[in-house]
Amino acid sequence: MESTSGSNIAEKQDINSILSAERARLSSQAGLVQLQHFKKPVERSFRAEERDKVTILFGGLTWKHEKLIQAVFKGSGYKCEVVPTPDVAAFQLGKEYGNNGQCNPTYFTVGNLVQYLQKLEKQGM
């Protein structure tokens, strides 16, 4: 009797593996396969010994909030700079350096950062 129940278990496992393979094939054919598109990068903490080498850039707030945050960062020993408000030239740079299909706020942000870095490069930094 044991050999019969053992073969039944083996047959069930074979049927289950064939069924799983067919389900996977049909899901793939129908475009229902879930791909892992994003993998969260390893986060690296900002250490105290980096304070004199790293500049924190921020912007897009009211001038009062920018001054407040800048004072808090500088009072804590961090180097920080306020990035100016983006303009049409920043938008055009964002379209030039960004990817097609990005939203307009991304174009403004990317372009503004590129514009800021180009300004630093002209100053010799």
KELUM-269741 format. One record per residue (C-alpha): chain; residue in one letter; x, y, z. Coordinates in Angstrom, 1 decimal. Layout:
! residues N
REC   chain   res        x        y        z
REC       A     A        X        Y        Z
...
***
This chain:
! residues 125
REC   chain   res        x        y        z
REC       A     M      0.0      0.0      0.0
REC       A     E      2.8      2.3      0.7
REC       A     S      4.2      2.2     -2.8
REC       A     T      0.7      3.2     -4.1
REC       A     S      0.5      6.2     -1.8
REC       A     G      4.1      7.1     -2.6
REC       A     S      3.5      7.1     -6.3
REC       A     N      0.3      9.2     -5.8
REC       A     I      2.4     11.8     -4.0
REC       A     A      4.9     11.8     -6.8
REC       A     E      2.2     12.1     -9.4
REC       A     K      0.6     15.0     -7.6
REC       A     Q      4.0     16.8     -7.4
REC       A     D      4.5     16.2    -11.1
REC       A     I      1.0     17.6    -11.9
REC       A     N      1.6     20.6     -9.6
REC       A     S      4.9     21.4    -11.2
REC       A     I      3.4     21.1    -14.7
REC       A     L      0.5     23.2    -13.6
REC       A     S      2.8     25.9    -12.2
REC       A     A      4.9     26.0    -15.3
REC       A     E      1.8     26.4    -17.5
REC       A     R      0.4     29.2    -15.3
REC       A     A      3.7     31.0    -15.6
REC       A     R      3.8     30.6    -19.4
REC       A     L      0.2     31.9    -19.7
REC       A     S      0.8     34.8    -17.4
REC       A     S      3.9     35.7    -19.4
REC       A     Q      2.1     35.4    -22.6
REC       A     A     -0.7     37.7    -21.3
REC       A     G      1.8     40.2    -20.0
REC       A     L      0.8     39.7    -16.4
REC       A     V      4.3     38.9    -15.2
REC       A     Q      5.4     41.2    -12.4
REC       A     L      8.9     42.6    -13.0
REC       A     Q     11.0     44.2    -10.3
REC       A     H     11.6     47.6    -11.7
REC       A     F     13.1     49.4     -8.7
REC       A     K     15.7     48.3     -6.3
REC       A     K     16.2     50.6     -3.4
REC       A     P     19.9     51.7     -3.3
REC       A     V     21.9     51.3     -0.2
REC       A     E     21.6     54.5      1.8
REC       A     R     24.8     56.0      3.0
REC       A     S     24.6     58.2      6.1
REC       A     F     26.0     61.7      6.2
REC       A     R     28.8     61.7      8.8
REC       A     A     30.1     64.5     10.9
REC       A     E     33.6     64.4      9.3
REC       A     E     32.0     65.2      5.9
REC       A     R     30.6     68.5      7.0
REC       A     D     33.5     70.6      5.8
REC       A     K     33.7     68.8      2.4
REC       A     V     30.0     68.6      1.4
REC       A     T     27.6     71.4      0.6
REC       A     I     23.9     70.9      1.0
REC       A     L     21.8     72.5     -1.7
REC       A     F     18.2     73.4     -1.2
REC       A     G     15.6     75.8     -2.5
REC       A     G     12.1     76.3     -3.7
REC       A     L     10.8     77.7     -0.4
REC       A     T      9.9     81.2      0.5
REC       A     W     12.9     83.5      1.2
REC       A     K     12.1     83.6      4.9
REC       A     H     12.1     79.8      5.1
REC       A     E     15.2     79.5      3.1
REC       A     K     17.0     82.0      5.4
REC       A     L     15.7     80.1      8.5
REC       A     I     16.9     76.7      7.2
REC       A     Q     20.2     78.1      6.1
REC       A     A     20.8     79.6      9.6
REC       A     V     19.9     76.3     11.3
REC       A     F     22.3     74.3      9.0
REC       A     K     25.1     76.8      9.4
REC       A     G     24.6     77.0     13.1
REC       A     S     24.9     73.2     13.2
REC       A     G     28.2     73.3     11.3
REC       A     Y     27.0     72.4      7.9
REC       A     K     27.8     74.1      4.6
REC       A     C     24.7     74.9      2.7
REC       A     E     23.6     77.1     -0.2
REC       A     V     20.2     78.3     -1.4
REC       A     V     19.7     77.4     -5.1
REC       A     P     18.0     80.3     -6.9
REC       A     T     14.5     80.1     -8.2
REC       A     P     14.4     78.3    -11.6
REC       A     D     13.7     80.3    -14.8
REC       A     V     13.0     79.5    -18.4
REC       A     A     16.7     79.0    -19.1
REC       A     A     16.8     76.4    -16.3
REC       A     F     13.8     74.7    -17.9
REC       A     Q     15.6     74.6    -21.3
REC       A     L     18.8     73.1    -19.6
REC       A     G     16.6     70.6    -17.9
REC       A     K     15.2     69.5    -21.2
REC       A     E     18.7     69.3    -22.6
REC       A     Y     20.2     67.3    -19.8
REC       A     G     17.1     65.3    -18.6
REC       A     N     15.4     62.3    -20.0
REC       A     N     12.5     62.5    -22.5
REC       A     G      9.1     62.2    -20.9
REC       A     Q     10.0     63.8    -17.5
REC       A     C      7.5     66.2    -16.0
REC       A     N      8.0     69.9    -16.1
REC       A     P      8.9     70.2    -12.4
REC       A     T     11.7     67.7    -13.0
REC       A     Y     13.0     69.7    -16.0
REC       A     F     13.0     72.9    -13.8
REC       A     T     14.8     71.1    -11.0
REC       A     V     17.4     69.4    -13.1
REC       A     G     18.0     72.5    -15.2
REC       A     N     18.3     74.7    -12.1
REC       A     L     21.0     72.3    -10.6
REC       A     V     22.9     72.2    -13.9
REC       A     Q     22.7     76.0    -14.1
REC       A     Y     24.0     76.4    -10.6
REC       A     L     26.9     74.0    -11.2
REC       A     Q     27.8     75.8    -14.4
REC       A     K     27.9     79.0    -12.5
REC       A     L     30.2     77.5     -9.9
REC       A     E     32.4     76.2    -12.8
REC       A     K     32.6     79.7    -14.3
REC       A     Q     33.7     81.0    -10.9
REC       A     G     36.6     78.4    -10.9
REC       A     M     35.3     75.9     -8.4
***
